[in-house]
């Protein structure tokens, strides 16, 4: 990878920035400002950002999101910071398959990690649900399953149209995500893992999913585990959040459940995600999960907390755990002080939250 050491021993991390669409541009700008402040105050590392304008607006103009050599450009970086993709002028399946899904697949980002918890100063819509009751990590299979892209349409312009969407489940794909999930659960205090399935109705791929999970579980006797059907899981998340800790699910199921988890923790605007290549042979990608939100784009009201949390996860992945912890502390100091956007029942703008986080970083790291 492209990380270098300069004469003053400060590490320089090269980051590919893809702001994308809608509020993705707003929150990416805010995240970069916070990251630069963090690096300056920490003093042990710095960032160099390369910006790639692979937006839907440009797609409409030129007919492509990413150039043919785009993946080679991304591979020159230590990590990728992604804003959001999607705009009303482009069908959603075109924007996803034109940009973010090819990046995940081509760069072997087979794990998607989505932590969820109630931050200080925020509240869950669930009655009597506090920070100790909702602290989860959702591990999403990120390379196959329902988003494998297999299938097709025939007779599409007739009354006899037929479309197939084929889910792909492989032993290799299932084994590696299950091991990652068990290792994650093992590293957390409760050492508890819940596997989500739908093998009662999906009798081939999901049955294999269940079987391989049971095989892998034998290698982790110190991890307590259970199994839930995905529909029952939504009920458990809502009524008994304290019974959950680490969760592993398929590409589609985890995509849906993590949105529910974000809402239950206070707002989808605070939720981060990490698209990881655990082999570290390719750059991993970090993004908030909220999407492009065209209805509030350009208004300066987007919640940047999910972007900041994603940035903290990137910093941690790059080996700077203390700096990542400092950023998370700054974020929670700000939310606890009541400096929050509308979705968190506050009145602050994106810039006000950003400025407040930068100021908190000065307080935390300025005294080092």
N, C-alpha and C positions, 0 to 999 in steps of 0.2 A: 504494500500500500504506500501512499504518498507522504506519510508523516515523516518529517525531517527534524533534525536537531540543529539549531543555529548556535553560533559561538557562545552566546550568553546562557546556554543550556535550557532555554525556554523552548518547549515543544510547540510546533506550529501545526495545527490541524487544518487540513483543507476540507472545506464543507461545500457541497453542491447545494445551492438553494433553488428550489422550484416553488415559487409562490402560487402559481396556478391561477385559480379563478376566485371571484367574489371576495369574501372576507379573508380568503387565503392570502391575498396580497397584504391586507392590513395586519393580520396577526404574524405573518412572517417578518415583516418589517419590525414589528414590536419585539419579536423573539430575538432577532439579530441584535437589536439595540441592547437588550438585556444580556445576551451572551457576550457581547463585546465589553460591557461594563463588568461582568463577572470575571472575564479573562484578565482585564486590566487590573482589577483589584486583587485577584488571586496571585498574579505575577508569575505563575509557574508554566503557563501555556498561553497561546494566542490562537486566534482563528483567522483564516483567509477564506473569504466567501467568493464563490463563482456563481453568478446568477443566470438561470436558464429560463427564458420567457416562453415556456411551453404551455400556453394558455388556450382556452377555447376560442377566445377572440382571434388569436393567430391561426388556429385551426380553420376557422371559417374563411380566413383570407387566403391561406396557402394549401389547405387540404391535408395537413399532417400536424400531429402534436410534437413528436420527437423525430429529429433527423435520423437518417440511417446509421450514422456514427454516434448517435446519442448515448448508447449504452457504454461505448468505449470512453466517452467523455466522463461519464459518471464513475467508472472504475478507477479513474485517476484520483479520486477523493477518498478521504477517511470515513466520511459519513454523508448522508443526504438529509436535508431538512425540507420537508414537503408541507405546503400550505393546505390546499384543497383543490379538487377538480370537479367540474360540472357547471353547466350554464344552460339556461332555457333554449338557447339557439342550437344546441347540439344534443341529440338523443343520449341519454345516460349510458347506454351500453357502448356507444361510440367513444365517449370520453374516458370511461373506465378502461376499456380494452385498448384504447389508443395511448394510454399513459401509465397509470399507476399499476395495473395488473401486469403488463409486460416488465416493468421494473422489478416487481416482487419476484416474478418467475425467473427472469434472466439472471438476477443477482442472487439466486438461491436463498431468498428471504423466506424460509419455510416456517418460521415462527413469528406469530404476532402476539405481543404481550400487551395486555390492557389492564393496568392496575386501576382499582376503584376504591376510594375511601372518602369519608366525610372530612373535609378540610376544616381547620379551625376557623370559626366565624361563619360557617355555612351550615345549613340545616337540610335534613332529608324531608321529603314530603310524607314519609312514613311516621306515624305517631310513635313516640317513645323510642326512636331509633337514633342512637348516638354513635360517636366515632368508634367505640369498642364493639358495636353491633354490626358494622358494615366496613370491612377492611378485606377486600378480595383482590386476587390476581386472576384474570381470565387469560388462559393460554389458548390461542386460536390456531388451528392448522391453517397454513397460509399459502399452500402450493397446489392443492388438488381438491378432492371432494366435489362439492356442488359448483365450485367456481373453476373447474378444470377447463371449461371452454369447449368440451366435446358435444357434438350434436349437429343439428342442421334443420333446415326448413325446405320442404318440397311443395310444389303447387301453391306457392305463397300468395299468388294473385288470383286464386280461384276459390270456389266454395268448398273445395276439397283439401284445403291447406293442412299440412301436417308438420309439426315442429317437435323435435326431441331435444332434451337437455340431459346429458348423461353425466352422472356423478362418477368420479374415478377414485377408488380407494386402493392403495397399494400397500403391501407389507412394509416396504422401505419407508414410505411416507408416514404410516401409522406408527411404526416403531420409534422413529426419531422424535415425533411430536410427543408421544407418551413418555419417553425417557426424559425429555426436556421438562414435561409437566411434573413428573415425579421428583426430578432434581430440584425444581422450583419449590414444590411442597416441602421437600426435605430441608430446604434452606430457611424456611419460615418457622416461627415459634410453634405454631399449632401442628405442623406436620400432617396436614389433612388435605386430601384431594377428592374432588367430586368429578366423576366422568359423566358427560352428557351424551345421550344417545337417542335414537328412534328406531331401535332394532326390532321392535314389535311390528312395525309396518314396513320398514325398509329391510328386507330379509336377506340381502346379499352383502352390499358394501358395509352396512352398519353392523351386521352380524360379525363380519371380519374385524371391524373396529373394536367391538366388544371383546372378541376372542384374544386379540393381540394385547389389549389393555390388561386382561387377566394374566397373560403370560408375563408381561413386564412387571406387574405388581409383585410377583414372587421375588423379584430382585430388590424390593424395597420393603422389607418387613417392618421397618420403623415408621412407615407412612400409613396412616389410617385412611381408608378410601371407601367411597360408596358410589353408587350409580343411580342416575336419574333420567327418566324420559324428558325430552326437551320441553314438552308442554307442562308437565308437572314441575319442572325446574322454574318456570316463570312464577308459579304459585309460591314455591319455597323461597325464592329470592324476595318476594314481596311480603310474605307473612312470617318467615323465619330467617331473616338475613344473618343472624348471629350463628347459625349452624353451618355456614359456608366459609371457606378460606381460599384455597386454590381450586380453580375450575378448568377443565380441559374440554374442548368441544370442537366440532368440525368447522370448516370455513364459514358456512352459512349460519349454523346455529350460534357460534360465538359472535358473529357479526351482529346478529339480532340481540342476543343476550347482553352484549356489552353496551348497547345503546340503552337497554332497560336499566342496566346497572348504573350507567352515568346519570340517568334521570333520578333513580332512587337515591343517589348520593348528593343530589342537589341541582345538577344541570349538566346537559351534554356539553356545555361550553367549557367545562373544567377537565374533560377526559382526555388523557394522552394515549398514544400507542407507539410501539416500537416494532418495526419489521426487521427481524434479525436473521443474519446468516451466522449461525453459531460457529461455523468453521472459520470465520473471519477472513475468508479468502476474497470476499467482496464487501463493499461498503454496505452498512445497514442503513435503514431509512426511518426517520422519526417524524410523526405527524399527529396533530390533534384529530379526533374522530368526528368533529362536528359538521364537516362538509363546507360547501361554499356559501350557503345561506344568501341567495340572491336578494331576498327581501330586505336585508339590512346592509348589503354590501355598499361600501363607500360612505356610510353614515357616521363612522367613527364610534360605533356603539358595540362592536363585537367584543366578546369576552376573550381576553388573551391568556387566561389562566391555563387552559388546555395546551396552548402553544408553549407557554413557559414550562409547564410540567414535562411536555415532550422534549423540550430543550434540555431539561435536567436529566432526563433518561439518556439522551445522547451524550451528555457530558460524562455520566456514569459509565456508559458503554466504552467511552474513550479512555477510561482508566482514572478519571478525576473524581473519585467518590466524595472527597471532602468538599469540593466546589459544588457538586451536585446537591449535597446536603445543605449547603449554605443557600443555594437558590431555592430549594423547597422551603426552608425556614423563612426566607424573605417573602415568598408567595403567601405562606400562611399568616405571617405577621400582618400582611396587607389585608387579607380577607378578614382577619380577626379585628382589624382596626375599622372595618366597615367600608373600606374602599372597594366597592364591587359594582359590577355592571347590572343592568336591569334584570337579566335572567336569574341573578342571585339576590334579587330583591333590593338592589342598590340603585344608585343614580349616576355612577361614575362612567366616564367615557373610556375608550380603549387607551388613549394617551395618558389619562390620569392614573389608571392602574399601572401602566408601564412605568411612568415616572416614579410612582410610589415604590414599586419593586426595586428600581434602580437605587432609590434613596435608602431602602432597607439594606440592600447589599453593601452600600457604603458604611452603614452602621455596623453590620456584622463583620465585614472583612477589613474595613478601614482601621480597625483596632488591632489587627493581627501583628 
